[in-house]
Amino acid sequence: MQNRRAFPAVLFWDTLLGVYRAGAGNCYRIWKGLGLRKQECGQGILFMPIKITLALLLVVFTAGAIHAQDRVAAEKAMLRLAPDAFPALPVNVKKDLQKRGCTIPQRFNKKEPHNVIRGGFIRKDQMDWAILCSTGGVSSILVYSSGSVKNVLKTAIKPDVNFLQSVGRAGIVYSRSIEMLPAKSIRATYRERGVYKPPLAVHAGIVDGDAEKTSIIRYYDSGKWLELAAISH
């Protein structure tokens, strides 16, 4: 992103400097014929690039402010569902989510309610619930081990605006979602790459995804969350 922004900036300054030098050169060649002092001749040329720069900066900052306002409006307009929208969730988990002020953000290109998943994310011999919880404009993945509200695990805390992207006529939309990934699929991902030594994945992981971009496999091991691999869509 920085390289894409740097190129037009360099091009702009090179062009501006060229205009300044050309104008100054022509001015200096005729200053004697007009009876002007050299300083008077150069004064108008000197301030020309400053005026142009200030005008362009005003345009850039105004456009940036409008874009930022659009993103703030899009974040507020995101579809977020209440825990009650997921009848399969255990009652105690729903109550805990409500107590935390959680809503479940919805990805723009999925129709059915999502971002609530079930699997053995802590151990292979149990079933856990993982929910993408949004509160105060920030989302995190909450994992309820065996459906218990005690010692709830939290990971992948990210601002919701980080997952806003412009998609054609749809405008600025939200693109984050989570999915369950079986242990065998995690191992297969590493085998296909042939670069890293496959982890001893014995239980499921969580695919933390950004639509049409890159997804991360989040895997719980020895009391901490690991980012095992990036999956490109």
N, C-alpha and C positions, 0 to 999 in steps of 0.2 A: 504493500500500500504506500509506503513512504517513497519508493522509487517512482511509482506512477505519479505521485504528486510533485516530486522534485523536478521531473523533466519539463513540464510546462512552466514551472517557476523559473528555471534556468533559461528557457527559451524566451520568456517574457523579458527578463532583465537584459539578455543579449540584444534583443530587438530594440528595447528602450535606449540602451547605451548607443546602439548604432544610429538611431534617430538623433540623439543628442549630439553625437560627434559630427554627423553630416550637417545638421543645422548650424552648429558652432563654426564649422569650417567655412560654410558659405557666408556666414555673417562676417567672419574675420577677413574674408577676401574683399568685402565691399565697404568695410567700416571707414576706410580713408576717403573713399569717394563720396560718402554721405556726410562727412565731416563729424563723425561720431568718435567718441573716445572708445577705446577697445573694451573698457569695463562696461560702458553703457550698452554696447552691442551684445555682450555676452549675458547681460542680466536677464533678458527675456528668455533666452535659451536655457539658462541655468535653472530657472524655476519651472520650465515646461515639464520635465520628467517628474518633479515633485507633485505637480497638480494632477498629472495622469495617474501617478501611483496612488494618491489619496482617493481619487475617484474609483479606481479599480478595487482598492481595499474596502471601500464602502459597499460596493456591489458584492464582494466575496463574503464579508461579514454578515450582510443582510441575508444572502442566500443560505449561509450556514445557520443563522438563527431560525429561518423558516424551516429548514430541514430538521433541526433539533426540536422545534415545536411539533412537527409532524410525527416524530418518533415518540414524543411524550404523549401525544393524543392517541397514537396507535397502541401504546402500552396500556393506557387507561381503557381503551376500547376492546382489549383482548377478551376472548371468551374464556371465562373461568367458571367451572362448575363447583357447586357445593358438594360436600361429602355425601349428602343424601341422594345425589344423582347416581350413586353406585350401590345398588341393592345388595351386591355380593359381599360388600365390606362388612366385617363383624361390627356389631353395635359398639363395642368398647373402642374399636379403632376409630369409628366415625366420631364418637364423643371426644376422643383425644384430638382429632384433627380440628374439630369445631372449637375446642378449648384453645388450641394454638392459633386460631384464626386462619386456618388453611383453606384455600380454594385450589382446585386442580386446573391448571391452564391447559388449553386445547390447541393442538397443532392445526394450522389452517386447512390442510388437505386430508384430514381424517374426519369422517362423518360420525362414527360411533364414539361414545364417551371412552376416553383412554387416559393413559398416564397413571393408571392404577393396575399393578401387575402382581402376580403371585408366583412363587418358586422357592427353591431351597437356596437362598442367597447367603446364608450363614453356615449351614451344614446341609449335607445331602439327605439326611434322614429326617428333615422337618420341612414344613411349608411356611414361608414367611410372606408378608405383604410389603410391597414397595410402592410408595406414592410420591409423585412429584407435587410438592406443596409450595404454593405461592402465597406469600404474605408480605405486604409492604413493598411490592414491586421486585421482590427477590425470591427465587425458587431454590429449593433444595430437595434432595431425595431422602425421604424418611423410610427407614426399614424397621418393620415390626416383627421381631423374631418370634416365630410360632404364633403370631397374632397377639402378642402381649404388649401392653402399653408401658411396661417397665423397661428401662434402659433402651429406649428407642435410639437407633443409630441414625446419624445424619451425615450426609456427604454431598459433594458437588454443589456447593452454594454459589449460585450465579445470578446476577441481575437479569431480569426478564428482557430488558432492552438489548442485551447481548444477542438475543435470538430473534430479533426483528430483522426482516429482510424485505426488499421490494420485489414483488412478483407480478409483473405485467399489470393487467387490469385489476387484479386483486388488491393492488396497493401495497402498503406496508403491513406485513402479517407476521404472526408468531410461528416458529418452526421447530421448537424443541419437543422431544418425546422420549419415553423410556420403554424398553422391551426386555423380556426375559430371554436369556441366551443359555441354552443347556451346556453342561461341561464338555460334552463331546464336540460341540460346535466351536467352543473356545480352543480346544486342542487342534481341531481341524484348521482353524484360522492361522495358527502358528505353523502348522505343517505346510500349508499352501505357500506361505511366505518363504520358508526355508532359510530364514535369516537368524531368528532368535531361537534359543532353546525353549521348547514348549514348557509352560508352567505345569505343575502337577495339579491341574484343575479337576477337583473332585466334586464340585457342586456348581450350581448355576451362577451366572454373572448378570449384570445389568448393562444393556446397551443404552448409553446416553447419547441420543442422536440429534443432529441438526439437519433438517430436511435438505437433501441435495448437496450436503457438504460432508463433514467428517463426523463420525460417531466414535465414542470412546467405550471400551469394555471396562466396566468397573467391577472389580472382584475383591471380595472380603477374605483376608487371610491373616491369621495370627494377630487378630485385634486391630487391623488397619485396612483401609481401602487402597487397592492398587489400581493403576491404570495400565491394563495389560497391552492394549493395542488400539490403533486407530483404524477404523474401517471407512473407506471412501465410498460414497454412493455413486 
